[in-house]
Amino acid sequence: MIANTISNARGVAVLSGGARVAAWSDASGVHAQRFDASGALVQGVVPVAASGTFSGVAALPAGGFVVEYQTPQAVFVQAVTAAGDPAGPASVVRTLAQVTLDYAGIPNANPVLVGGGGVYAFEDGSYAASYIVQHTATIPTDVPTALHAQKFDAGGAAVGGPVLLRDTAVVDDLASAAAPGSRLVAASMLTHSSGAGLQGATVFDSGLNPLFGVSLGQLGSSHTQPGVAGLVNGNFMALWTVQGVNQVQGQLFAADPSSPSGARAVSGLLTFPNAAPGARVMALAGGGFLVASGSTAQAFDANGQANSAVMQVQPGSVAATADGGFVVLAQVGSQLVSQQYPLVP
């Protein structure tokens, strides 16, 4: 057991030394707790913020971690040292007042800061935190929901300004993840006003400069609820739910300097018959990836071929472990619990 609490949001990350960290929010604020591979707690609860809602956690290379959380007026990020101490005050990712100014040039935009979109750590100790903004669409081709990111150096100071990662119609049609090589990948699914589906992904470097992008799926098809992961071999995996048939599909893609977009698909359409709509994808340390949905999960190799049976798991937040398996953080009744899962062929 991690904590006796009823959390309203939670996440888990595996630290560089092998320990894990659970982060969550509840009625008393935002908290974190480290624990080892056996589930034993390491030291006490780390108080991250007196109030707010958890939105992301990532491991830092020096052994610490960084937690993103949100309030109605702002999104923040708090770094924590390897000793479990806050590394200075929380950094502001974006405030509602700043977002209002960002959209001041668009008449009747009425922007809303929806909240944090996740946090991503890089090899040099810097990190990026994302946030989601929605505004009123005033013309048929307007795209009202955007995922932005702000870079921070290892000391928590903002570097440059916000960068647009992807945009779409609704929050559920955005996804993002850190990737090997200090990269960040973001995906979106969008049904154009014409009815045609537009889906794709963009890969960024640690400075949030776009490296390449790719269109995914079948041209004109309409997909929802994407997931995305950067694999150990340098390729990327994106998956989505096909509207109308509730089937989960995906596609592998990779950088390709000879392509006009800088990337290309390296697989055909992959189908995941054991996954439910809204499934998530996560890279595994041993290569390949995990597709999780509800109380089931299944592992696949780097080519998209199943290499485990369908596993029954606690539904919750998932992080890959160095042994090739994964750990789940779940709310079970009034307790926050962790469960380690090895891969079972």
Secondary structure, DSSP 8 states (H G I E B T S, - for coil): --EES--SEEEEEE-TTS-EEEEEEETTEEEEEEE-TTS-EEEEEEEEESS-EEEEEEE-TTS-EEEEEEETTEEEEEEE-TTS-B-SS-EEEEEHHHHHHHTTTSTT---EEEEEEEEEE-TTS-EEEEEEEE----STT---EEEEEEEE-TTS-EEEEEEEEEEESSGGGEEEEEETTTEEEEEEEEE-TTS-EEEEEEEE-TT--EEEEEE-SSTT--EEEEEEEE-TTS-EEEEEEETTTTEEEEEEEEE-TTSTTSEEE-S--EE-TT--TT-EEEE-TTSSEEEEETTEEEEE-TTS-B-S--EE--SSEEEE-TTS-EEEEEEETTEEEEEEE----
